[in-house]
Amino acid sequence: MPIQTLLAQFESPIITIQPLQEPLLGIVTAAHEIFLYNTQTQETEKILRLNLHADTKLIYAFNPRHMRLIFGEATGTNLHMVDLKQKKIVNKFELNQQSPDVIIFSPDGSHFICGTNQGRVLLWRVEANTLIARLHSYPEYTSLYTKPKNNGVYALAFQGEWLATSGYGGSVVITNYQSQTKTKRFHPGHLQNSALLFYQNSLIIGNQGGTILKIDRDGKYTNYRLSTSLGMISTLLRIGPEPYFLAAGEKPFISLINGDTMRVIIERYIEFKHPITSLCKDNNEKLYVTTSSGELFGFDLRPLNQLESLIAVGSYAEAYRYCEEEPLVKESSPYLLLESLFQQEMKKARKALEAGEVAQAKTLLKPFASVKSKEITSLLTSFAQYEKFKYLFDHLKFAPFYGIAEQYPMLTETALYRHVEKLWSEKFIKAQKLMFLNKGKEALSELQLFANVNSKRPLIQLLLHHVDIFKLYSKALQESNYTQLDELTLRYPILRKLPSYIQTIKEAGDLIGAITEALQLKEFDHASLLLHELSSIIQYQDECHRLTQFYTVATNLNHALMNHHWRTAYHLLDSNPELLILSWAQEVETRWYQLITRCEQYAVRGDIASIKKEFGNLINLPYRHERVGDIFRTAYQIELKRIMKTDPKAFGEGINNYCEIFGMDTELGYLLNSAQRNEIDLTLDSLQLHPKKRDHWLMYAKTLPEHITDPF
């Protein structure tokens, strides 16, 4: 178990802890006090205390990029932004009769996501108090949609531009929050999923029953389920080298889990006297944990000093045992050094055993004996046969010589074995030449030493009785006739064991990497030549077909970019996501994110004209129109709010236009309620108030008015 250090003691339980700008941690207590903790000086600074009743439940999230905190009452309908440097509330966000369930900031700190008690996943810009987009809702909207009594969003997680959310009904949604593309919805079960974690190309989910699930995002592999004794999972946290992550729940301990195998490595990896309330890590892989008693603990999960000290004094067995107790130190430089030292001693021991110095070998391996007994025993057992092995070598009895080598594989690493293999290769090549000259007896004489070796006999028999096969093989090899080689090796698989065949296929396979590299550099002519060369290699037929398709879409994308055909470019990217392995294709995606950012800024000002100009013919872009539609909704809603109190007549016209374009939605409903409170009379029929599909606005994409009150 890692050694814990009590860093600070607070008067009330800590609800939230999160790394900010180094070396600061942001802390919120149950008494609604906000602190900054300096991990270097171990000093605590109180920022402010929110003037709220002690029983008020709040939802918090820190913005580490901009030293901000956002909070909202669990039963309230507003969020507030606190500037931690100015020590005051600087902004307010209205949730329109919804209450926050969970909040998270985007990795770049420019947006935040709020999941509400009505199952909405809402996207906001940090510097504006206007809703930018409704990313999706729980439950999934259908014609049979029935509003659940107890809805909600329960967990959020980011990985770059990807956002994972969990909500009502046990479903999970993954989407690109910047473009709202490639959205996928999963239904791993009916229990509430209370924690989420991106892991490689999978998503790890913790639910209220204490079960951890691993879902493959592409649906190519079987999902994993791991039952734990943690109770309701509250946190899943990547830590240290792959494949480890931490899981915490209702019990006062943290479990260490292997994310690849989905097995618990150490159930009670870290234990506490009191329930865990929050945990996080910083950029230096330091772990911080808080408890219900107000304690703040710090952990170095990769305590390398102790490992380095054990290695320095030659306590290798103790060092290995230490690594078993602290698995996160594996893959570290000291651990790799430890493994290297063991391999060096094994190599020296092999040389000593070859020289007959058994005692010397045992002395060399003694520091590792108690922890590497399996490897050492295997080595000593193998070399117990070495005298016999050498006797067979000296007397040219190669059949039993190879038999012993097969039984004791470590003997294949000896100089004797390498010498015999070299001899075999030389004699076989010489025998081939003799057979090509029709000198069968001489060839047989050359191979006589290996005639009874089980692993060599098939090749010898094939050469002696079917020399024509070897002639064809040699010719195919010289002419790089891969079709002929494929046919021959299918009929005579033993040919695949020939070093010449192995080397030839390896060199052919190097073309795959060369083609990909050429495409990265936009060297399309060179890539085409390499593809033509690969197309003749039947052994790589599938890879060639895949690369040919990839080459085609890559050249099409480059042509679109060269001619500024952005609509075609984005369609290619969305239809062929594998293009994003190309750095220059990623730049195209970055351009879209920049475009979205500019349009969001126009939207919060209600500037439709600038939005239309920016998007141009990309307004109704397939796969990306959802985010575009939300930007227009936001801009029109801003304009409606602006004219609501100043021009009721224009407001009514704007509402009619909005309903015609978008139909009734939640945000417009809140706006109408506000108008009613302001005693603004509107004449709306039931048809106008009927909801429409989210993409209904595409019918008007080319005629969208620059002002919501304009005809279209």
FENSULLIN-V451837 format. One record per helix or strand of 2 or more residues. SS is the DSSP state (H for helix, E for strand). FROM is the first residue (numbers start at 1). LEN is the number of residues. If there is no record, write none. Layout:
# FENSULLIN-V451837
((SS:FROM:LEN) (SS:FROM:LEN))
This chain:
# FENSULLIN-V451837
((E:4:6) (E:14:6) (E:24:6) (E:33:6) (E:43:7) (E:58:6) (E:68:6) (E:78:6) (E:88:7) (E:100:6) (E:111:6) (E:120:6) (E:131:7) (E:153:7) (E:162:6) (H:168:3) (E:171:6) (E:184:4) (E:193:7) (E:202:6) (E:211:6) (E:224:4) (E:235:4) (E:244:5) (E:253:6) (E:263:9) (E:276:6) (E:286:6) (E:295:6) (H:304:9) (H:316:10) (H:327:3) (H:333:22) (H:358:11) (H:373:11) (H:386:9) (H:398:10) (H:409:5) (H:415:22) (H:440:7) (H:448:3) (H:454:12) (H:467:12) (H:482:10) (H:493:5) (H:499:22) (H:524:12) (H:538:25) (H:566:10) (H:577:5) (H:583:21) (H:608:11) (H:625:20) (H:648:15) (H:666:12) (H:696:8))
